[in-house]
Amino acid sequence: MSPALNLADLLPALNVLLVGVWVGMYLFTTFVVSPAFTELFPDAQTRHAHRRRVGRHYARVNGPLTLALLATVLALGLTRGFSAALGAQLAVLLLIGGLVALHVRRGEAAARPPAWITHLTLAASVVLCGLAVAAWP
């Protein structure tokens, strides 16, 4: 008879899965949606209006996804202890949250947020992937 599988045993896999989905969404938006908007909507005002509309829909998926990822990281830390990799993952996740908030704030003021925010978020996303795998038991 096999031992019962408990939720804590699934947390590392859920962590990696949620990071993969989050980063995949961000990469798709950055490298597919944004360039397509530039081609489809040459007028900056029109493009900005469409970006805002898509951004609202994106937030409806990304917000709960980010909360689920944060809850998973915290649950992992509480059930297994915060390893260096898991603690670093939590820090990078909080950094990304701040960058996304800055991206939204700057995007409201201008037609497009500064590129350095996107570049730093992309770099942090790569680090987040590595840390999720490193936090695997």
PyMOL commands that place a pseudoatom at each C-alpha (Angstrom):
pseudoatom trace, name=CA, resn=MET, resi=1, chain=A, elem=C, hetatm=0, pos=[0.000, 0.000, 0.000]
pseudoatom trace, name=CA, resn=SER, resi=2, chain=A, elem=C, hetatm=0, pos=[1.418, 3.376, -0.965]
pseudoatom trace, name=CA, resn=PRO, resi=3, chain=A, elem=C, hetatm=0, pos=[1.608, 6.191, 1.553]
pseudoatom trace, name=CA, resn=ALA, resi=4, chain=A, elem=C, hetatm=0, pos=[-0.972, 8.919, 1.197]
pseudoatom trace, name=CA, resn=LEU, resi=5, chain=A, elem=C, hetatm=0, pos=[0.145, 11.848, -0.891]
pseudoatom trace, name=CA, resn=ASN, resi=6, chain=A, elem=C, hetatm=0, pos=[-0.286, 15.066, 0.979]
pseudoatom trace, name=CA, resn=LEU, resi=7, chain=A, elem=C, hetatm=0, pos=[-0.455, 18.596, -0.375]
pseudoatom trace, name=CA, resn=ALA, resi=8, chain=A, elem=C, hetatm=0, pos=[2.990, 19.503, 0.966]
pseudoatom trace, name=CA, resn=ASP, resi=9, chain=A, elem=C, hetatm=0, pos=[4.482, 16.880, -1.365]
pseudoatom trace, name=CA, resn=LEU, resi=10, chain=A, elem=C, hetatm=0, pos=[2.962, 18.646, -4.373]
pseudoatom trace, name=CA, resn=LEU, resi=11, chain=A, elem=C, hetatm=0, pos=[4.119, 22.161, -3.467]
pseudoatom trace, name=CA, resn=PRO, resi=12, chain=A, elem=C, hetatm=0, pos=[7.562, 22.020, -5.160]
pseudoatom trace, name=CA, resn=ALA, resi=13, chain=A, elem=C, hetatm=0, pos=[6.003, 20.896, -8.459]
pseudoatom trace, name=CA, resn=LEU, resi=14, chain=A, elem=C, hetatm=0, pos=[3.259, 23.502, -8.146]
pseudoatom trace, name=CA, resn=ASN, resi=15, chain=A, elem=C, hetatm=0, pos=[5.923, 26.143, -7.507]
pseudoatom trace, name=CA, resn=VAL, resi=16, chain=A, elem=C, hetatm=0, pos=[7.816, 25.272, -10.699]
pseudoatom trace, name=CA, resn=LEU, resi=17, chain=A, elem=C, hetatm=0, pos=[4.573, 25.041, -12.694]
pseudoatom trace, name=CA, resn=LEU, resi=18, chain=A, elem=C, hetatm=0, pos=[3.310, 28.440, -11.524]
pseudoatom trace, name=CA, resn=VAL, resi=19, chain=A, elem=C, hetatm=0, pos=[6.675, 30.093, -12.211]
pseudoatom trace, name=CA, resn=GLY, resi=20, chain=A, elem=C, hetatm=0, pos=[6.659, 28.581, -15.705]
pseudoatom trace, name=CA, resn=VAL, resi=21, chain=A, elem=C, hetatm=0, pos=[3.153, 29.846, -16.441]
pseudoatom trace, name=CA, resn=TRP, resi=22, chain=A, elem=C, hetatm=0, pos=[3.925, 33.309, -15.037]
pseudoatom trace, name=CA, resn=VAL, resi=23, chain=A, elem=C, hetatm=0, pos=[7.151, 33.682, -17.007]
pseudoatom trace, name=CA, resn=GLY, resi=24, chain=A, elem=C, hetatm=0, pos=[5.526, 32.258, -20.138]
pseudoatom trace, name=CA, resn=MET, resi=25, chain=A, elem=C, hetatm=0, pos=[2.749, 34.839, -19.961]
pseudoatom trace, name=CA, resn=TYR, resi=26, chain=A, elem=C, hetatm=0, pos=[5.264, 37.634, -19.469]
pseudoatom trace, name=CA, resn=LEU, resi=27, chain=A, elem=C, hetatm=0, pos=[7.443, 36.477, -22.376]
pseudoatom trace, name=CA, resn=PHE, resi=28, chain=A, elem=C, hetatm=0, pos=[4.440, 36.111, -24.688]
pseudoatom trace, name=CA, resn=THR, resi=29, chain=A, elem=C, hetatm=0, pos=[3.217, 39.593, -23.834]
pseudoatom trace, name=CA, resn=THR, resi=30, chain=A, elem=C, hetatm=0, pos=[6.671, 41.145, -24.208]
pseudoatom trace, name=CA, resn=PHE, resi=31, chain=A, elem=C, hetatm=0, pos=[7.793, 39.437, -27.405]
pseudoatom trace, name=CA, resn=VAL, resi=32, chain=A, elem=C, hetatm=0, pos=[4.498, 38.777, -29.218]
pseudoatom trace, name=CA, resn=VAL, resi=33, chain=A, elem=C, hetatm=0, pos=[1.706, 41.089, -28.064]
pseudoatom trace, name=CA, resn=SER, resi=34, chain=A, elem=C, hetatm=0, pos=[3.705, 44.320, -27.695]
pseudoatom trace, name=CA, resn=PRO, resi=35, chain=A, elem=C, hetatm=0, pos=[5.431, 44.114, -31.106]
pseudoatom trace, name=CA, resn=ALA, resi=36, chain=A, elem=C, hetatm=0, pos=[2.110, 43.174, -32.741]
pseudoatom trace, name=CA, resn=PHE, resi=37, chain=A, elem=C, hetatm=0, pos=[0.467, 46.238, -31.197]
pseudoatom trace, name=CA, resn=THR, resi=38, chain=A, elem=C, hetatm=0, pos=[3.212, 48.437, -32.632]
pseudoatom trace, name=CA, resn=GLU, resi=39, chain=A, elem=C, hetatm=0, pos=[2.495, 47.072, -36.118]
pseudoatom trace, name=CA, resn=LEU, resi=40, chain=A, elem=C, hetatm=0, pos=[-1.291, 46.967, -35.825]
pseudoatom trace, name=CA, resn=PHE, resi=41, chain=A, elem=C, hetatm=0, pos=[-1.765, 50.382, -34.243]
pseudoatom trace, name=CA, resn=PRO, resi=42, chain=A, elem=C, hetatm=0, pos=[0.735, 52.941, -35.578]
pseudoatom trace, name=CA, resn=ASP, resi=43, chain=A, elem=C, hetatm=0, pos=[-1.126, 55.751, -33.809]
pseudoatom trace, name=CA, resn=ALA, resi=44, chain=A, elem=C, hetatm=0, pos=[0.298, 55.997, -30.269]
pseudoatom trace, name=CA, resn=GLN, resi=45, chain=A, elem=C, hetatm=0, pos=[-3.021, 56.996, -28.675]
pseudoatom trace, name=CA, resn=THR, resi=46, chain=A, elem=C, hetatm=0, pos=[-4.889, 54.085, -30.214]
pseudoatom trace, name=CA, resn=ARG, resi=47, chain=A, elem=C, hetatm=0, pos=[-2.098, 51.672, -29.290]
pseudoatom trace, name=CA, resn=HIS, resi=48, chain=A, elem=C, hetatm=0, pos=[-2.087, 52.953, -25.703]
pseudoatom trace, name=CA, resn=ALA, resi=49, chain=A, elem=C, hetatm=0, pos=[-5.862, 52.468, -25.417]
pseudoatom trace, name=CA, resn=HIS, resi=50, chain=A, elem=C, hetatm=0, pos=[-5.577, 48.881, -26.672]
pseudoatom trace, name=CA, resn=ARG, resi=51, chain=A, elem=C, hetatm=0, pos=[-2.632, 48.153, -24.357]
pseudoatom trace, name=CA, resn=ARG, resi=52, chain=A, elem=C, hetatm=0, pos=[-4.676, 49.330, -21.388]
pseudoatom trace, name=CA, resn=ARG, resi=53, chain=A, elem=C, hetatm=0, pos=[-7.611, 47.140, -22.384]
pseudoatom trace, name=CA, resn=VAL, resi=54, chain=A, elem=C, hetatm=0, pos=[-5.416, 44.060, -22.838]
pseudoatom trace, name=CA, resn=GLY, resi=55, chain=A, elem=C, hetatm=0, pos=[-3.590, 44.940, -19.618]
pseudoatom trace, name=CA, resn=ARG, resi=56, chain=A, elem=C, hetatm=0, pos=[-6.842, 44.825, -17.668]
pseudoatom trace, name=CA, resn=HIS, resi=57, chain=A, elem=C, hetatm=0, pos=[-7.614, 41.360, -19.048]
pseudoatom trace, name=CA, resn=TYR, resi=58, chain=A, elem=C, hetatm=0, pos=[-4.036, 40.244, -18.402]
pseudoatom trace, name=CA, resn=ALA, resi=59, chain=A, elem=C, hetatm=0, pos=[-4.288, 41.416, -14.783]
pseudoatom trace, name=CA, resn=ARG, resi=60, chain=A, elem=C, hetatm=0, pos=[-7.398, 39.276, -14.247]
pseudoatom trace, name=CA, resn=VAL, resi=61, chain=A, elem=C, hetatm=0, pos=[-5.283, 36.193, -14.943]
pseudoatom trace, name=CA, resn=ASN, resi=62, chain=A, elem=C, hetatm=0, pos=[-1.881, 37.357, -13.736]
pseudoatom trace, name=CA, resn=GLY, resi=63, chain=A, elem=C, hetatm=0, pos=[-3.091, 38.756, -10.403]
pseudoatom trace, name=CA, resn=PRO, resi=64, chain=A, elem=C, hetatm=0, pos=[-4.518, 35.469, -9.089]
pseudoatom trace, name=CA, resn=LEU, resi=65, chain=A, elem=C, hetatm=0, pos=[-1.605, 33.572, -10.640]
pseudoatom trace, name=CA, resn=THR, resi=66, chain=A, elem=C, hetatm=0, pos=[0.895, 35.769, -8.811]
pseudoatom trace, name=CA, resn=LEU, resi=67, chain=A, elem=C, hetatm=0, pos=[-1.026, 35.382, -5.543]
pseudoatom trace, name=CA, resn=ALA, resi=68, chain=A, elem=C, hetatm=0, pos=[-1.081, 31.593, -6.007]
pseudoatom trace, name=CA, resn=LEU, resi=69, chain=A, elem=C, hetatm=0, pos=[2.674, 31.628, -6.629]
pseudoatom trace, name=CA, resn=LEU, resi=70, chain=A, elem=C, hetatm=0, pos=[3.298, 33.773, -3.553]
pseudoatom trace, name=CA, resn=ALA, resi=71, chain=A, elem=C, hetatm=0, pos=[1.060, 31.506, -1.439]
pseudoatom trace, name=CA, resn=THR, resi=72, chain=A, elem=C, hetatm=0, pos=[2.900, 28.441, -2.743]
pseudoatom trace, name=CA, resn=VAL, resi=73, chain=A, elem=C, hetatm=0, pos=[6.318, 29.897, -1.916]
pseudoatom trace, name=CA, resn=LEU, resi=74, chain=A, elem=C, hetatm=0, pos=[5.129, 30.844, 1.572]
pseudoatom trace, name=CA, resn=ALA, resi=75, chain=A, elem=C, hetatm=0, pos=[3.547, 27.405, 2.095]
pseudoatom trace, name=CA, resn=LEU, resi=76, chain=A, elem=C, hetatm=0, pos=[6.791, 25.748, 0.990]
pseudoatom trace, name=CA, resn=GLY, resi=77, chain=A, elem=C, hetatm=0, pos=[8.739, 27.898, 3.407]
pseudoatom trace, name=CA, resn=LEU, resi=78, chain=A, elem=C, hetatm=0, pos=[6.390, 27.176, 6.286]
pseudoatom trace, name=CA, resn=THR, resi=79, chain=A, elem=C, hetatm=0, pos=[6.226, 23.418, 5.684]
pseudoatom trace, name=CA, resn=ARG, resi=80, chain=A, elem=C, hetatm=0, pos=[9.826, 22.726, 4.667]
pseudoatom trace, name=CA, resn=GLY, resi=81, chain=A, elem=C, hetatm=0, pos=[11.726, 25.740, 5.902]
pseudoatom trace, name=CA, resn=PHE, resi=82, chain=A, elem=C, hetatm=0, pos=[13.062, 28.648, 3.912]
pseudoatom trace, name=CA, resn=SER, resi=83, chain=A, elem=C, hetatm=0, pos=[16.156, 27.418, 2.106]
pseudoatom trace, name=CA, resn=ALA, resi=84, chain=A, elem=C, hetatm=0, pos=[18.485, 30.001, 0.585]
pseudoatom trace, name=CA, resn=ALA, resi=85, chain=A, elem=C, hetatm=0, pos=[16.960, 29.342, -2.855]
pseudoatom trace, name=CA, resn=LEU, resi=86, chain=A, elem=C, hetatm=0, pos=[13.394, 29.647, -1.580]
pseudoatom trace, name=CA, resn=GLY, resi=87, chain=A, elem=C, hetatm=0, pos=[14.170, 32.825, 0.361]
pseudoatom trace, name=CA, resn=ALA, resi=88, chain=A, elem=C, hetatm=0, pos=[15.827, 34.288, -2.725]
pseudoatom trace, name=CA, resn=GLN, resi=89, chain=A, elem=C, hetatm=0, pos=[12.826, 33.252, -4.819]
pseudoatom trace, name=CA, resn=LEU, resi=90, chain=A, elem=C, hetatm=0, pos=[10.525, 35.097, -2.428]
pseudoatom trace, name=CA, resn=ALA, resi=91, chain=A, elem=C, hetatm=0, pos=[12.742, 38.197, -2.649]
pseudoatom trace, name=CA, resn=VAL, resi=92, chain=A, elem=C, hetatm=0, pos=[12.823, 38.062, -6.476]
pseudoatom trace, name=CA, resn=LEU, resi=93, chain=A, elem=C, hetatm=0, pos=[9.062, 37.550, -6.584]
pseudoatom trace, name=CA, resn=LEU, resi=94, chain=A, elem=C, hetatm=0, pos=[8.580, 40.661, -4.439]
pseudoatom trace, name=CA, resn=LEU, resi=95, chain=A, elem=C, hetatm=0, pos=[11.020, 42.568, -6.684]
pseudoatom trace, name=CA, resn=ILE, resi=96, chain=A, elem=C, hetatm=0, pos=[9.034, 41.510, -9.753]
pseudoatom trace, name=CA, resn=GLY, resi=97, chain=A, elem=C, hetatm=0, pos=[5.812, 42.608, -8.043]
pseudoatom trace, name=CA, resn=GLY, resi=98, chain=A, elem=C, hetatm=0, pos=[7.338, 46.035, -7.474]
pseudoatom trace, name=CA, resn=LEU, resi=99, chain=A, elem=C, hetatm=0, pos=[8.565, 46.227, -11.064]
pseudoatom trace, name=CA, resn=VAL, resi=100, chain=A, elem=C, hetatm=0, pos=[5.139, 45.269, -12.415]
pseudoatom trace, name=CA, resn=ALA, resi=101, chain=A, elem=C, hetatm=0, pos=[3.505, 47.949, -10.243]
pseudoatom trace, name=CA, resn=LEU, resi=102, chain=A, elem=C, hetatm=0, pos=[6.049, 50.474, -11.526]
pseudoatom trace, name=CA, resn=HIS, resi=103, chain=A, elem=C, hetatm=0, pos=[5.404, 49.307, -15.102]
pseudoatom trace, name=CA, resn=VAL, resi=104, chain=A, elem=C, hetatm=0, pos=[1.661, 49.901, -14.683]
pseudoatom trace, name=CA, resn=ARG, resi=105, chain=A, elem=C, hetatm=0, pos=[2.183, 53.268, -13.013]
pseudoatom trace, name=CA, resn=ARG, resi=106, chain=A, elem=C, hetatm=0, pos=[4.652, 54.503, -15.640]
pseudoatom trace, name=CA, resn=GLY, resi=107, chain=A, elem=C, hetatm=0, pos=[2.483, 53.073, -18.421]
pseudoatom trace, name=CA, resn=GLU, resi=108, chain=A, elem=C, hetatm=0, pos=[-0.470, 55.173, -17.300]
pseudoatom trace, name=CA, resn=ALA, resi=109, chain=A, elem=C, hetatm=0, pos=[1.607, 58.349, -17.495]
pseudoatom trace, name=CA, resn=ALA, resi=110, chain=A, elem=C, hetatm=0, pos=[3.236, 57.631, -20.864]
pseudoatom trace, name=CA, resn=ALA, resi=111, chain=A, elem=C, hetatm=0, pos=[2.385, 55.753, -24.017]
pseudoatom trace, name=CA, resn=ARG, resi=112, chain=A, elem=C, hetatm=0, pos=[4.906, 53.102, -23.050]
pseudoatom trace, name=CA, resn=PRO, resi=113, chain=A, elem=C, hetatm=0, pos=[6.805, 52.423, -19.805]
pseudoatom trace, name=CA, resn=PRO, resi=114, chain=A, elem=C, hetatm=0, pos=[10.600, 52.797, -19.907]
pseudoatom trace, name=CA, resn=ALA, resi=115, chain=A, elem=C, hetatm=0, pos=[12.419, 49.826, -21.433]
pseudoatom trace, name=CA, resn=TRP, resi=116, chain=A, elem=C, hetatm=0, pos=[14.643, 49.356, -18.368]
pseudoatom trace, name=CA, resn=ILE, resi=117, chain=A, elem=C, hetatm=0, pos=[11.607, 48.191, -16.364]
pseudoatom trace, name=CA, resn=THR, resi=118, chain=A, elem=C, hetatm=0, pos=[10.866, 45.489, -18.930]
pseudoatom trace, name=CA, resn=HIS, resi=119, chain=A, elem=C, hetatm=0, pos=[14.533, 44.465, -19.171]
pseudoatom trace, name=CA, resn=LEU, resi=120, chain=A, elem=C, hetatm=0, pos=[14.925, 44.202, -15.408]
pseudoatom trace, name=CA, resn=THR, resi=121, chain=A, elem=C, hetatm=0, pos=[11.671, 42.238, -15.109]
pseudoatom trace, name=CA, resn=LEU, resi=122, chain=A, elem=C, hetatm=0, pos=[12.847, 39.839, -17.830]
pseudoatom trace, name=CA, resn=ALA, resi=123, chain=A, elem=C, hetatm=0, pos=[16.185, 39.321, -16.063]
pseudoatom trace, name=CA, resn=ALA, resi=124, chain=A, elem=C, hetatm=0, pos=[14.432, 38.773, -12.730]
pseudoatom trace, name=CA, resn=SER, resi=125, chain=A, elem=C, hetatm=0, pos=[12.102, 36.265, -14.427]
pseudoatom trace, name=CA, resn=VAL, resi=126, chain=A, elem=C, hetatm=0, pos=[15.056, 34.203, -15.617]
pseudoatom trace, name=CA, resn=VAL, resi=127, chain=A, elem=C, hetatm=0, pos=[16.448, 34.246, -12.074]
pseudoatom trace, name=CA, resn=LEU, resi=128, chain=A, elem=C, hetatm=0, pos=[13.004, 33.282, -10.733]
pseudoatom trace, name=CA, resn=CYS, resi=129, chain=A, elem=C, hetatm=0, pos=[12.959, 30.195, -12.976]
pseudoatom trace, name=CA, resn=GLY, resi=130, chain=A, elem=C, hetatm=0, pos=[16.384, 29.106, -11.774]
pseudoatom trace, name=CA, resn=LEU, resi=131, chain=A, elem=C, hetatm=0, pos=[15.464, 29.626, -8.133]
pseudoatom trace, name=CA, resn=ALA, resi=132, chain=A, elem=C, hetatm=0, pos=[12.218, 27.652, -8.459]
pseudoatom trace, name=CA, resn=VAL, resi=133, chain=A, elem=C, hetatm=0, pos=[14.195, 24.699, -9.798]
pseudoatom trace, name=CA, resn=ALA, resi=134, chain=A, elem=C, hetatm=0, pos=[16.934, 25.170, -7.178]
pseudoatom trace, name=CA, resn=ALA, resi=135, chain=A, elem=C, hetatm=0, pos=[14.296, 25.184, -4.414]
pseudoatom trace, name=CA, resn=TRP, resi=136, chain=A, elem=C, hetatm=0, pos=[13.101, 21.743, -5.541]
pseudoatom trace, name=CA, resn=PRO, resi=137, chain=A, elem=C, hetatm=0, pos=[13.907, 19.239, -2.770]
for i in range(1, 137): cmd.bond("trace and resi %d" % i, "trace and resi %d" % (i + 1))
show_as sticks, trace
zoom trace
